[in-house]
Amino acid sequence: MSVTEDPRVRGIVVACGDAAAGFEEVDDVESVRVPSRPGKAEIDPLLGVHDHLVVSGTDADLAAVVLRLLRKNALSGVSVGFVPSAPDSSVAALWELPRTPLQALALALRGEVDPVPLIRDDVGGVLVGRGLLRLVRGVAYADEQVALRGPASSIEVTPDPGGPGLAVRVAKGTLFKRTTTLYSRAFQIGCIPTRPVSDDVVHERAVNKWTWYRHTEDLRLVRGTI
């Protein structure tokens, strides 16, 4: 089987975890299998060899790979494609990526780079899909705008290409939810202790303050038409 009969094909597939597709059956596709949410030992050796990585895995796997690009100052020199292994991938929904593995692979290998906002947090992590705060109470700001003063059933933060970088959705109420959406470069909250969720990964400890903000460099994501 081949999806690579095109001179624009480039990159290596980084299959994250046992459940991710490695595409060993696809002709001329180079792949490497790494653990879920790979780190320095698995990703850094690839960066001096490849200028395009195709991440096959979950949103959390993609975030782990992108974090290594950030820490190695490689965001400007390495583009990234994504083949989601989960049908409910926030990244795939956000950037309208194909959901079937072979279609996603074809786009990831041959598509056009379209820079998208990369979101960071104040504890050294990145957010590529969806950030979430559940049942939170506190005071929050989206840039200079008051996003919350009191309780909220949830606050969702995602990258947003059409504005300054972040879309912040604040939902209040339980039975009848009322949602307000704000756009900003940064979101910050001081609150009773809560555990933020970034790309489906729950933060290791409860915190009483948290920040998500747009990084100065974009992520060079492949999502343009083939």
C-alpha positions, 0 to 999 in steps of 0.5 A: 500500500502506498500514499506517498507517490508524490514528490512533496512527501517528507518526514518521519512518523512518530507512533506514540504508544502501542495503540498509535498507528505506525503505518508499517504497511504503507510503502516508503513511510519511515516510522519510529515507535516511542512511548506515550507522551515521549520525552527528551530521550525519544524526540531530541535525537530526531530533531537533528535529522528530520525537519518534519515530524508526523505524530501518530497518537493522542493530543497529549502525545502531540503536546509532548512532542511539541514541548520538545520542539519548544525546549530545543528552539526548533519550532521555526525549523520543524513542521508537524503533522498529526494523525489522531488516534482518538476519535474525540481529538480536540486538535483534529476538531479544532483544525479540521484534520481528517479522522481516518488514519490513512487520510490523516497520514496523506495530509500530514505527509504532503499537506501545506504548513499553516502556522497556528497559535501555540499556547503555553502555561506558567509551569513549563507546559504547552497546550495544543488542543483544549485546556479545561478548568472544572467547577472553579471559583475565583477571579479570572482575566482574559487580557484586561477583560474580566472573564470570571468573578465567582463560580463557573461550572467550567472554563475552556481554553483553546488556540484561536487563529482568528484573533489574538491567540486564545479563545476562552469559554466560561460556562456558568450555571449547572442546569441551564448553562450560560456560556461567554466567549472571550478572545485574548493573548493570555488567560489567568486565574486566581482561584480555590485549589483546582487541577487544570486539564491540558490536552486530556492530562490532569495536572499533577497537583492542585493549584490556586493560580494558573495561566495560559498564554500565546507563545511568541512563535507559532506551531508550524502545523500541516493542515493545508490542502494536499 
